[in-house]
Amino acid sequence: MTASGSHAPLAGLRVVVTRAAHQAEELDAAFAAAGAAVERLPLLEVVPPADRRPLERAASELPLYDWVVFTSANAVAALLGPAGGALPARVRAAAVGSATAAALRAWEVEPALVGGPDAAGLLAELAPRVGRRRRVLLPQAADAAATLAEGLAAAGAEAVAVIAYDKRLPPDAAARAATLFGAGPLGWVTFTSPRIARHFAALFTEDWEARRATLRAASIGGVTTSALRGLGVEPAAEAAAPGDAELAAAVVQQVLAAV
């Protein structure tokens, strides 16, 4: 999606991108290409787990596994870094979505399976392929749901989940939000994970009930949409598929429909 000047569909529209700073460039570019004035408000900061030993042990024992399942680009970097940047030849990789698959390929690891758009979608495709008595490593975020571990165990696999990374609110987020929004309307804001949605609402504390009515939320997909609804927000746009271009296209579609 490319556009220029006053003919750009989002010309004159501000979009606040809340993705972690190290992962925001492509989403920024997708909105800028549509003419939006992009502002950054990083609401996630990826940090190592409080106890690194289980992850380090898993990285050293990779030859003992049949599959490694990656649910995010953060998990890819967290595991492959300690593992020396590669998986043993016998170990197959599975990825949730195209972004995670791209992160694997950046490490020169070709996934044997790319599924999704979320953990439940990948599980439906992966469980029949893994087979019984196979060992599956799940490097995950500290707050990851047990969907994959429980589903693979039910299919007869030995699923081992380890905390690969944690996430926190950047310390300057509240000050940055005050500068961006002041007491005015919130407008268009992107949401690419449930944790980001919760962090955003927490920035406004007791004012959230009043401020949320001025929010135009752009959601990356169903899981994030559910989190937003739990916070009392109906997304104004939801990506047709979990991707940066798709999220920007969803906002464009809504803006054009309102003209």
C-alpha positions in Angstrom: 0.0 0.0 0.0 1.6 3.2 -1.1 0.3 6.7 -1.4 1.6 10.3 -1.5 0.6 13.7 -0.4 -3.0 14.8 -0.1 -4.2 11.7 -2.0 -3.0 9.3 0.7 -6.0 7.7 2.4 -4.7 8.5 5.9 -3.3 12.0 5.1 -3.7 14.3 8.1 -4.6 11.4 10.5 -2.4 10.7 13.5 -1.8 7.0 14.4 -0.1 6.1 17.7 1.9 2.9 17.4 2.3 1.1 20.7 4.5 -1.9 19.7 7.8 -2.5 21.4 10.4 -0.1 20.0 12.6 -2.8 18.5 9.7 -4.2 16.6 7.8 -1.1 15.5 9.7 -0.1 12.3 7.6 -2.1 9.8 4.3 -1.1 11.3 5.4 2.6 11.3 6.3 2.3 7.7 2.9 0.7 6.8 1.0 3.6 8.3 3.4 6.2 6.9 3.0 4.7 3.4 -0.8 5.4 3.8 -0.1 9.0 4.7 -0.6 8.8 8.4 1.4 10.9 10.9 2.9 8.2 13.0 3.7 8.7 16.7 5.4 6.1 18.8 4.3 5.1 22.3 6.1 1.8 23.1 4.1 -0.1 25.7 6.2 -3.3 25.9 9.8 -3.7 26.8 11.2 -7.3 26.4 13.4 -8.4 29.2 15.2 -11.7 30.2 13.3 -14.1 32.5 13.9 -13.6 36.2 15.5 -17.1 36.3 17.5 -17.8 33.1 18.6 -21.3 34.0 15.7 -23.2 32.5 16.1 -21.4 29.2 19.9 -22.0 29.2 19.3 -25.7 30.0 16.8 -26.0 27.2 19.2 -24.4 24.7 21.9 -26.8 25.7 19.6 -29.8 25.4 18.1 -29.0 22.0 19.3 -32.3 20.4 16.9 -34.1 22.8 13.9 -32.5 21.3 11.9 -33.4 18.1 10.2 -30.0 17.7 10.6 -26.5 18.9 7.5 -24.3 18.7 7.9 -20.5 18.4 5.0 -18.2 19.1 6.7 -14.9 18.6 9.8 -13.3 17.2 10.9 -12.5 20.7 10.9 -16.3 21.5 13.1 -16.9 18.4 15.8 -14.5 19.5 15.6 -15.6 23.2 16.2 -19.2 22.4 18.5 -19.1 19.3 20.8 -16.6 20.9 21.9 -19.0 23.7 21.7 -21.9 21.3 24.4 -20.4 19.0 22.0 -19.2 16.4 20.9 -22.6 15.0 18.8 -25.7 15.7 20.2 -29.3 15.4 19.5 -30.8 12.0 17.0 -33.3 13.4 14.9 -30.7 15.3 12.0 -29.2 13.4 10.7 -25.8 14.0 7.0 -24.6 14.0 6.0 -20.9 14.0 2.8 -19.0 14.7 2.2 -16.6 11.8 4.4 -15.1 9.1 6.2 -12.7 11.4 7.5 -15.4 13.6 8.5 -17.5 10.5 10.4 -14.5 9.1 12.2 -14.1 12.4 13.3 -17.8 12.1 14.4 -17.3 8.5 16.5 -14.3 9.6 18.5 -16.9 11.7 18.6 -19.2 8.6 16.2 -21.6 10.2 13.4 -22.8 7.8 10.2 -23.7 9.7 8.7 -27.1 9.0 5.3 -25.7 9.8 3.8 -22.2 9.8 0.3 -22.1 11.2 -2.0 -19.8 13.1 -3.2 -17.1 13.3 -2.7 -17.9 17.0 -1.6 -20.7 19.3 -4.9 -22.5 18.9 -4.7 -22.4 15.2 -1.1 -23.7 15.2 -2.1 -26.5 17.6 -4.8 -27.7 15.3 -2.2 -28.2 12.5 0.7 -29.3 14.7 -0.8 -31.9 17.0 -1.5 -34.5 14.2 2.1 -34.1 12.9 4.0 -34.3 16.1 2.8 -37.8 17.0 2.9 -39.6 20.4 6.0 -39.7 22.6 7.7 -36.8 20.8 9.4 -34.2 22.8 8.4 -30.6 22.0 10.1 -27.5 23.4 7.9 -24.4 23.9 10.0 -21.2 24.6 7.4 -18.7 25.6 6.7 -15.4 27.3 6.2 -15.4 31.1 2.5 -14.7 30.7 1.8 -17.2 27.9 -1.4 -19.2 28.0 -1.1 -23.0 28.4 -2.9 -23.7 25.1 0.0 -25.3 23.3 1.4 -27.2 26.2 -1.9 -28.7 27.2 -3.0 -29.4 23.7 0.2 -31.2 22.7 0.2 -33.2 26.0 -3.4 -34.3 25.2 -2.2 -35.4 21.8 0.4 -37.7 23.5 3.5 -35.5 23.1 5.9 -34.5 25.9 5.6 -30.7 25.9 8.2 -28.8 27.8 7.4 -25.1 28.3 10.2 -22.7 29.4 10.0 -19.0 30.1 12.2 -17.4 27.3 11.4 -13.8 28.1 9.3 -11.4 30.1 7.6 -8.1 29.2 7.2 -4.9 31.2 5.9 -1.4 30.7 8.7 0.9 29.7 9.4 3.4 32.6 8.9 6.5 30.5 5.5 5.3 29.0 3.3 7.4 31.3 5.2 10.6 30.6 5.2 9.9 26.9 1.4 9.2 26.9 0.7 12.5 28.7 2.7 14.4 26.1 0.9 12.6 23.2 -2.7 12.8 24.5 -2.9 15.5 27.2 -6.5 15.9 28.1 -7.7 15.5 24.5 -9.2 12.6 22.6 -7.1 9.5 22.2 -7.8 8.9 18.5 -6.3 6.1 16.5 -4.0 3.7 18.5 -2.7 0.3 17.4 -2.8 -2.7 19.6 -0.8 -5.8 18.8 -1.1 -7.9 21.9 -3.4 -8.3 24.9 -0.6 -7.1 27.2 -0.2 -3.9 25.3 -4.0 -3.3 25.6 -3.8 -3.7 29.4 -0.8 -1.5 29.7 -2.5 1.2 27.7 -5.6 1.2 29.9 -3.4 1.2 33.0 -1.8 4.5 31.9 -5.1 6.3 32.5 -6.0 4.8 35.9 -9.2 6.3 37.2 -9.8 8.3 34.0 -10.0 5.2 31.8 -13.8 5.0 31.9 -14.1 8.5 30.4 -11.1 8.4 28.1 -11.8 5.0 26.4 -14.8 6.6 24.6 -12.5 8.7 22.6 -10.3 5.8 21.5 -10.2 4.5 18.0 -8.5 1.1 18.6 -6.8 -0.8 15.7 -6.5 -4.5 16.7 -4.0 -7.0 15.1 -6.4 -9.9 15.6 -9.0 -11.8 17.6 -7.0 -12.4 20.8 -6.1 -8.7 21.1 -9.7 -7.8 20.2 -11.0 -10.0 23.1 -8.6 -8.2 25.5 -9.8 -4.8 24.3 -13.4 -5.8 24.7 -12.6 -6.9 28.3 -11.4 -3.4 28.9 -14.7 -1.9 27.5 -13.4 -1.0 24.1 -14.8 -2.2 20.8 -12.1 -2.0 18.1 -12.7 0.5 15.3 -10.7 -1.8 13.0 -9.3 -5.3 13.1 -6.7 -6.7 10.7 -8.0 -9.4 8.3 -4.8 -11.4 9.1 -2.1 -10.7 11.8 0.3 -8.5 9.9 1.6 -5.0 9.8 0.3 -4.3 6.3 -3.1 -5.9 7.1 -3.4 -3.7 10.3 -2.8 -0.5 8.3 -5.2 -1.7 5.6 -7.9 -2.2 8.2 -7.6 1.4 9.4 -7.6 2.7 5.8 -10.8 0.7 5.1 -12.5 2.2 8.1 -11.4 5.7 7.4 -12.5 5.5 3.7 -15.8 4.0 4.8 -16.5 7.0 7.0 -15.9 9.5 4.3 
